[in-house]
């Protein structure tokens, strides 16, 4: 199997947000410096704290679950099938206020890792 398929990537705990787990797929070294992507799982009642990425935009797709996205200053409901973004420098956060796991696919461009 070549480097074009990722199987069995493992979830790791988010370094600063309890109840949040990440599974990294492709990074800058595997995408000619274009993107990095990962799956993010947020347990019910937990959140990704407010933050910004000064040098990258972040793009999201909700795989399953429900929650809210801090879109600069407003909390907006999100759910399965929704896509949304945080442009460079925009304050954002995600919280799972639903009863099930919130699963999100995230892509950074340019990559942060």
Steps between C-alpha positions, in 0.01 A plus 500: 500500500638838402489833678178596323273306737480541877353210693474439871600849609457524875316760703703705746379731776491867414794664682291769671128414469350224716252270328648572155687241291682537167606263224754653260508389138715699257738782589717751319771244423247276323312776314786707356437759771140564395277368782468284807183321603360308791188361662400671824262334746339708775326311779154620616533792739856586392644765269797632309587829670495833322815550291637639173743383233687807384663335198244240388136466413312202644222325311253260664247233404271344763498122454247436777358655813388851591655798666579867460775694323625838622502697176705799617249634754187290443426138596343323201339151511683230300403144413571204274561608141587862585819661372646818647830687522718718719708733280851600608493698824131441579408413858317167507402211727284188487282353771302179514169580665336188358454155650732313261860522384570795268725380214662763278742478209736801505746631240757777544641703213781577508582210733583549867685167531 
